[in-house]
Amino acid sequence: MGTLRLTIPSPSPALTFVRNRQRKFLYAGLSSILLLVLWGTLLIVFDAPYGGLGQGIGSDGVSLEAVRNQTLGFEKIFCINLPSRTDKRDAIVLGSSITQFHVDWIDGVSSEDMSPKAYPPHLDDADRPRMLPGEIGSWRAHVNALQRIVSERISTALILEDDVDWDVTLKTQLHDFAQGALALQPNQPHASPYGPSWDLLWLGHCGMKCERNSPFYIIKNDPTSVPAYALPQYWAGPAIHPLVDNIKHNRLICKSTLAVCSTAYAVTLPAAQKILAAVSVAPTEESMPAGESIVYDVMLGRLCETGYLRCISTYPSVMGNWKGAGLPSKGSDIQYRYDGPREERVFEGASFWGVVYSVMDNLGGLVSGERVVRASVRDVMLPVLDLGRVKGNRGKLHVLDYEEMVLSGV
Ligand SMILES: *[C@@H]1O[C@H](CO)[C@@H](O)[C@H](O)[C@H]1NC(C)=O
């Protein structure tokens, strides 16, 4: 087909393109070659100023500011951690203390400690892809988190895996995210600062897709938007379209379908009940289709994709991952990794993925009271960030006309 030309939004209003009907007629009269060239042209229309959402306080008095409280606007925050990985618990306790939020623990599970009778349902179906022992343990730990939410009637909870890393400016990011999430939902009374009608907020993922043909929110000039080159491998996508996803310094917030990696996600109590049913107690063809993987994050993504859960997510992911310095096997407790014979072992430095101002990467300065942080990736808006000058960013709803490749505000 024709060339796909991206017209990057220019700061100058003089370069703003507006496509109208007359122009369409003119195009129709041109030669077929020209038509082919124009076919895929992406016109980006940034016509209205950002803002004007007016959603400061929910109708029953929940303030957006609640996202900055000790549990980030959720009732509880849980982190899943194998008790034997005390090193990771140290890191989460320190990082969350610096970012000023509080984490409760869900003990990770080793599949060897489980009765095979308690393994995921349909695990042994003839055509089912095999699950690693670590994946079975991880499934159980996540299900334990859901069980606790249901049992204690926790209205909303954020669930983290213990190799999570996040941005020093997390609370500001969540404030911006909540504004985006609210813009995607009906304007109804709500008890959660994130809005009235969501089941799952997918905040830490490794790839996601937005619902096609529904409006999505774009925040421009978000200094915490990880540039595309520096993203970890994303296994699902594009979020909207590669040309839209990769506009520099943008963050997209949308109703999401497929997503992978359960690094960080929030659920409501009714959603925890629904997921507990679908992945453990009462699985259906919808949650565990024949021949498909039932690894936990894959199932969760499927439940968003089928519409069983109303999911909201952001591209790029808000949360990322890190691995402390040491042997390569130090990272994941799910995938088995052999470090080689003792005399040949290679030690690695710490590594960080998917976050611009990584808390874990900046711990040294932060514990000494430094108020300036460094970006962990290159090619960002601000390589060095003064924490006294962090400010939020408002965005605006957009739609993409996939046929004409026109992006416009709504
Ligand atoms: C934070 O805000 C949420 C939502 O309003 C609330 O459920 C939670 O209890 C608050 N957390 C704290 C520690 O006050």
The ligand as a MOL file (V3000), in Angstrom:
LIG
                    3D

  0  0  0     0  0            999 V3000
M  V30 BEGIN CTAB
M  V30 COUNTS 14 14 0 0 0
M  V30 BEGIN ATOM
M  V30 1 C -6.5800 6.5320 50.7420 0
M  V30 2 O -7.7150 6.8510 49.9760 0
M  V30 3 C -8.5870 5.7630 49.7040 0
M  V30 4 C -9.6850 6.2700 48.7820 0
M  V30 5 O -10.3570 7.3620 49.3190 0
M  V30 6 C -9.1350 5.1680 50.9940 0
M  V30 7 O -9.9380 4.0570 50.7340 0
M  V30 8 C -7.9660 4.7660 51.8790 0
M  V30 9 O -8.4430 4.3290 53.1190 0
M  V30 10 C -7.0170 5.9500 52.0740 0
M  V30 11 N -5.8470 5.4740 52.7840 0
M  V30 12 C -5.4220 6.0110 53.9020 0
M  V30 13 C -4.2070 5.4060 54.5090 0
M  V30 14 O -5.9880 6.9520 54.4370 0
M  V30 END ATOM
M  V30 BEGIN BOND
M  V30 1 1 1 2
M  V30 2 1 1 10
M  V30 3 1 2 3
M  V30 4 1 3 4
M  V30 5 1 3 6
M  V30 6 1 4 5
M  V30 7 1 6 7
M  V30 8 1 6 8
M  V30 9 1 8 9
M  V30 10 1 8 10
M  V30 11 1 10 11
M  V30 12 1 11 12
M  V30 13 1 12 13
M  V30 14 2 12 14
M  V30 END BOND
M  V30 END CTAB
M  END
